[in-house]
Amino acid sequence: FLSTQKPLFRICEQRGKMSDPEEYGCGRRAFEAFPKLRDRTINKVPKKYLWPLVGCFVMFFFVLARTPSRVETMANRSFIRGNAGRPSIYSYMGTSEMSKFDSQSEMEEILSFWKSKWSEAGWDAIVLKEEDARLHPLFTQLEEDPGVHRWLAMSVSGGIWYADYRTYPIRMTPKIASNPPNDGLFTVHDPRFNHGYRPTLISAMASEWERIIDQVSPYANSEIKIPKHEEVIIESNVEKQGRINVENWVASGVHGTADASRTNLDCAYYSTGTVVHMTRTDIKAGIQLGLLQNDERAQSDVPYLQKFLLMLRTQCPFAQEG
């Protein structure tokens, strides 16, 4: 050992600045074996540069620690706020959703009706659009997959409650908003979700919206596409039980009693829901059942929705609570 100390010391002196000192035996163990080498190497740094160098390292780690995560960044961008004192509920109207309407006026009438019904129930109803989804840092990556855009917009909004634009409150009061269900875990309040239906009512904290985005984004823009993003979420929930809750808050469609008049709604069925989801297909079924009257003058589904919700409030006492 003593015979090799000086040659090794000289090699390390000569190669001390090599990118891979371990290759020459001049790494940590060499420094421990030869204190003089360690002292000489450290002393090569002029003292006038030592403290600024230390300061730079401290500042680097401070900035790194303070850099917000993607979830925190999204929460800080939650500028889309409702009126003071009212909880916000959000819906989404993107390019793919717009294509389902026959005209711009029809879409605007449906959205206006949706906002008015939630406002009457004590909520501040906000319709998110594609420009909101574009604010998310992953939008460029997911631009060609509009099925994910509503999740991006919800994450950007900082909102907790999401409702489809054809979902209306029966007795969903603002009191429900004070404590998000299941501690803010991603919760689908529509049991049809388990059968592949797009969720019509959701509650989730900001981090949960981001988690869902992370689950579905690997399938976006891929050549091997699945029918619906909801199936990815369902599959993930099977693998990790409890990561998503599914509850029964949504009543859907037009359901009547079996009496001869065919003018009464089945209040027992609707009593299980806090909201009702009504599609164009549901309205056509209600007309066929005789519960709704066909109106040739209707330019949208709004007249039918007004009639249905009025019947629900008039015939079912629990609906009057909303």
GUVEX-598843 format. One record per residue (C-alpha): x, y, z; residue in one letter. Coordinates in Angstrom, 3 decimals. Layout:
BEGIN
X_Y_Z_A
...
***
This chain:
BEGIN
0.000_0.000_0.000_F
2.776_2.407_0.958_L
4.627_1.623_-2.247_S
1.686_2.631_-4.391_T
0.648_5.728_-2.454_Q
2.893_8.284_-4.201_K
2.310_7.082_-7.788_P
-1.432_6.973_-7.206_L
-1.309_10.404_-5.592_F
0.489_11.855_-8.628_R
-2.015_10.201_-11.026_I
-4.905_11.646_-9.109_C
-3.304_15.073_-9.087_E
-2.898_14.913_-12.842_Q
-6.342_13.455_-13.544_R
-8.296_15.064_-10.751_G
-10.463_17.001_-13.176_K
-11.366_14.066_-15.411_M
-15.074_13.441_-15.927_S
-14.820_9.919_-14.496_D
-12.189_9.932_-11.731_P
-13.251_6.475_-10.520_E
-11.736_5.074_-13.696_E
-8.305_6.016_-12.366_Y
-9.028_5.131_-8.764_G
-9.301_8.809_-7.926_C
-12.907_8.897_-6.784_G
-14.373_9.071_-3.295_R
-12.234_6.210_-1.952_R
-9.060_7.807_-3.243_A
-9.948_11.076_-1.554_F
-10.580_9.243_1.708_E
-7.273_7.394_1.419_A
-5.273_10.523_0.641_F
-6.349_13.564_2.699_P
-3.710_15.728_0.993_K
-5.301_15.103_-2.363_L
-8.684_16.070_-0.985_R
-7.328_19.238_0.598_D
-5.410_20.260_-2.526_R
-8.434_19.691_-4.776_T
-10.793_21.710_-2.590_I
-8.246_24.438_-2.181_N
-8.080_24.840_-5.955_K
-11.373_26.742_-5.722_V
-10.547_30.386_-4.881_P
-12.179_31.433_-1.646_K
-13.745_34.484_-3.273_K
-15.805_32.103_-5.472_Y
-16.627_29.593_-2.755_L
-19.487_31.414_-1.004_W
-21.190_32.572_-4.242_P
-20.999_28.963_-5.421_L
-22.590_27.720_-2.192_V
-25.259_30.405_-2.534_G
-26.100_29.257_-6.047_C
-26.584_25.684_-4.860_F
-28.831_26.813_-1.994_V
-30.913_28.967_-4.335_M
-31.234_26.117_-6.855_F
-32.635_23.701_-4.282_F
-34.925_26.408_-2.855_F
-36.421_27.118_-6.295_V
-36.753_23.388_-6.962_L
-38.645_22.896_-3.716_A
-40.975_25.818_-4.443_R
-41.754_24.805_-8.040_T
-45.459_23.853_-8.106_P
-46.610_20.497_-9.383_S
-48.945_20.209_-12.379_R
-51.908_19.869_-10.025_V
-50.889_22.984_-8.073_E
-50.417_24.891_-11.312_T
-53.904_23.936_-12.438_M
-55.345_24.979_-9.082_A
-53.610_28.365_-9.339_N
-55.202_28.864_-12.750_R
-58.690_28.332_-11.372_S
-59.821_31.831_-12.349_F
-63.191_30.655_-13.617_I
-65.087_31.369_-10.419_R
-68.745_31.707_-9.663_G
-70.651_34.418_-7.834_N
-69.685_34.997_-4.217_A
-71.665_32.842_-1.832_G
-72.764_30.365_-4.494_R
-71.054_27.072_-5.263_P
-70.110_26.546_-8.881_S
-71.182_23.708_-11.093_I
-69.584_23.246_-14.500_Y
-70.525_21.736_-17.806_S
-68.568_21.532_-21.033_Y
-69.374_22.453_-24.623_M
-66.611_21.578_-27.053_G
-66.449_21.057_-30.793_T
-67.672_17.461_-30.655_S
-70.583_18.431_-28.398_E
-71.564_21.298_-30.681_M
-71.897_18.905_-33.612_S
-74.865_17.243_-31.903_K
-77.040_20.330_-32.439_F
-78.828_21.288_-35.616_D
-78.081_24.992_-35.181_S
-76.198_27.490_-33.059_Q
-79.451_28.896_-31.700_S
-80.579_25.453_-30.566_E
-77.330_24.926_-28.671_M
-77.519_28.333_-27.043_E
-81.121_27.717_-25.983_E
-80.216_24.395_-24.346_I
-77.228_25.899_-22.519_L
-79.246_28.893_-21.370_S
-81.923_26.568_-20.007_F
-79.305_24.449_-18.220_W
-77.803_27.521_-16.578_K
-81.196_28.879_-15.541_S
-82.280_25.622_-13.846_K
-79.089_25.360_-11.814_W
-79.257_29.046_-10.940_S
-82.791_28.570_-9.630_E
-81.454_25.765_-7.431_A
-78.875_28.108_-5.884_G
-75.808_27.273_-7.971_W
-73.622_29.362_-10.231_D
-73.669_27.426_-13.509_A
-70.637_27.830_-15.763_I
-70.187_26.342_-19.225_V
-66.561_25.583_-20.029_L
-65.379_25.648_-23.618_K
-62.455_24.470_-25.702_E
-60.464_27.616_-24.979_E
-60.520_26.606_-21.298_D
-59.239_23.120_-22.118_A
-56.449_24.690_-24.203_R
-55.000_26.254_-21.057_L
-54.036_22.813_-19.766_H
-50.372_21.914_-20.429_P
-51.373_18.553_-21.936_L
-53.843_19.962_-24.450_F
-51.378_19.922_-27.349_T
-50.691_16.258_-26.695_Q
-54.420_15.446_-26.440_L
-55.783_17.919_-28.997_E
-56.957_15.234_-31.421_E
-58.943_13.409_-28.736_D
-61.952_15.596_-27.796_P
-63.245_13.003_-25.327_G
-60.558_14.103_-22.859_V
-61.062_17.841_-23.288_H
-63.794_18.151_-20.668_R
-61.426_16.677_-18.061_W
-58.729_19.171_-19.073_L
-61.178_22.064_-18.779_A
-62.377_20.886_-15.371_M
-58.818_20.648_-14.101_S
-58.080_24.170_-15.308_V
-61.274_25.539_-13.772_S
-60.396_24.301_-10.302_G
-64.002_23.197_-9.974_G
-65.343_20.227_-8.045_I
-68.786_19.617_-9.562_W
-69.397_18.656_-13.169_Y
-72.813_18.065_-14.745_A
-73.683_17.182_-18.312_D
-75.563_20.015_-20.068_Y
-78.669_17.789_-20.111_R
-78.562_17.130_-16.379_T
-80.909_19.199_-14.200_Y
-81.315_19.498_-10.419_P
-84.297_17.929_-8.693_I
-83.266_18.522_-5.107_R
-79.530_19.111_-5.336_M
-79.142_22.127_-3.091_T
-75.947_24.131_-2.437_P
-75.657_22.438_0.966_K
-74.336_19.388_-0.836_I
-71.390_21.409_-2.149_A
-69.999_22.298_1.275_S
-68.466_18.843_1.758_N
-67.437_17.015_-1.430_P
-68.525_13.363_-1.255_P
-65.929_10.756_-0.341_N
-63.382_13.391_0.695_D
-63.089_14.688_-2.858_G
-62.214_11.328_-4.406_L
-63.316_11.044_-8.036_F
-66.975_10.099_-7.700_T
-69.387_9.362_-10.520_V
-72.931_9.883_-9.299_H
-74.482_7.929_-12.150_D
-74.642_4.099_-11.870_P
-74.891_3.757_-15.665_R
-71.193_4.622_-15.719_F
-70.448_0.998_-14.800_N
-72.030_-0.019_-18.104_H
-69.902_2.305_-20.225_G
-72.141_5.401_-20.216_Y
-70.520_8.794_-20.155_R
-70.897_10.168_-16.606_P
-73.541_12.857_-16.238_T
-72.700_14.048_-12.704_L
-69.228_14.003_-11.122_I
-67.538_15.439_-8.066_S
-63.749_15.489_-7.684_A
-60.951_17.598_-6.252_M
-58.314_19.102_-8.549_A
-55.789_16.317_-7.975_S
-58.434_13.757_-8.890_E
-59.199_15.381_-12.240_W
-55.478_15.199_-12.989_E
-55.371_11.534_-11.984_R
-58.152_10.699_-14.433_I
-56.371_12.638_-17.177_I
-53.252_10.576_-16.517_D
-55.306_7.384_-16.831_Q
-56.923_8.166_-20.162_V
-54.131_10.144_-21.843_S
-52.043_7.080_-22.842_P
-54.931_6.000_-25.091_Y
-55.352_9.395_-26.723_A
-54.258_9.763_-30.341_N
-53.192_6.111_-30.417_S
-53.811_3.770_-33.327_E
-55.394_1.218_-30.984_I
-58.404_3.097_-29.675_K
-60.991_1.862_-27.237_I
-64.694_2.742_-27.688_P
-64.900_5.126_-24.726_K
-62.505_6.646_-22.232_H
-64.912_5.615_-19.495_E
-63.923_1.999_-20.081_E
-60.325_2.851_-19.212_V
-61.443_4.429_-15.955_I
-63.687_1.468_-15.128_I
-60.879_-0.987_-15.832_E
-58.533_1.005_-13.608_S
-61.097_0.983_-10.837_N
-61.344_-2.803_-11.042_V
-57.582_-3.068_-10.655_E
-57.477_-0.566_-7.789_K
-60.695_-0.917_-5.839_Q
-61.863_2.219_-4.069_G
-60.043_4.652_-6.340_R
-63.349_5.646_-7.933_I
-66.735_5.712_-6.271_N
-69.949_5.159_-8.185_V
-73.170_6.316_-6.547_E
-76.808_6.567_-7.550_N
-77.777_10.234_-7.663_W
-79.069_10.404_-11.237_V
-82.555_9.576_-12.445_A
-82.833_9.410_-16.212_S
-85.543_9.424_-18.844_G
-89.330_9.759_-18.688_V
-91.056_7.180_-16.497_H
-94.800_7.084_-15.952_G
-97.121_5.108_-13.738_T
-99.218_2.227_-15.021_A
-102.570_4.028_-14.666_D
-104.903_4.493_-17.599_A
-104.522_8.264_-17.768_S
-100.852_7.992_-18.767_R
-100.263_11.521_-17.493_T
-98.563_10.808_-14.178_N
-94.849_10.475_-13.615_L
-93.464_7.644_-11.520_D
-92.457_9.673_-8.457_C
-91.137_6.581_-6.698_A
-88.524_6.214_-9.403_Y
-87.467_9.874_-9.414_Y
-87.275_9.979_-5.620_S
-83.998_8.061_-5.802_T
-82.244_10.899_-7.633_G
-81.001_14.368_-6.759_T
-80.755_15.246_-10.466_V
-82.408_14.073_-13.665_V
-80.728_13.481_-17.000_H
-82.875_13.940_-20.093_M
-81.705_13.294_-23.657_T
-83.464_13.841_-26.961_R
-84.133_10.097_-27.117_T
-85.764_10.268_-23.681_D
-88.028_13.074_-24.868_I
-89.127_11.053_-27.907_K
-89.894_8.122_-25.596_A
-91.953_10.440_-23.377_G
-93.981_11.544_-26.403_I
-94.619_7.930_-27.367_Q
-95.755_7.160_-23.824_L
-98.174_10.081_-23.950_G
-96.540_11.866_-21.035_L
-95.275_14.643_-23.293_L
-97.156_16.250_-26.153_Q
-95.504_16.691_-29.521_N
-94.941_20.353_-30.378_D
-94.286_21.022_-34.067_E
-93.306_24.605_-33.318_R
-90.471_23.656_-30.926_A
-87.069_24.786_-32.217_Q
-85.247_22.806_-29.526_S
-85.902_20.381_-26.673_D
-86.389_23.201_-24.180_V
-90.230_23.290_-24.337_P
-90.324_19.552_-23.563_Y
-87.815_19.925_-20.755_L
-89.826_22.777_-19.254_Q
-92.980_20.694_-19.388_K
-91.317_17.654_-17.863_F
-89.664_19.529_-14.977_L
-92.931_21.338_-14.240_L
-94.755_17.979_-14.100_M
-92.065_16.612_-11.808_L
-92.308_19.552_-9.436_R
-96.107_19.520_-9.456_T
-96.666_15.793_-9.055_Q
-93.766_14.761_-6.839_C
-93.585_16.490_-3.423_P
-89.873_15.754_-2.901_F
-89.021_17.745_-6.059_A
-90.511_20.842_-4.475_Q
-87.708_20.756_-1.896_E
-85.202_21.763_-4.615_G
***
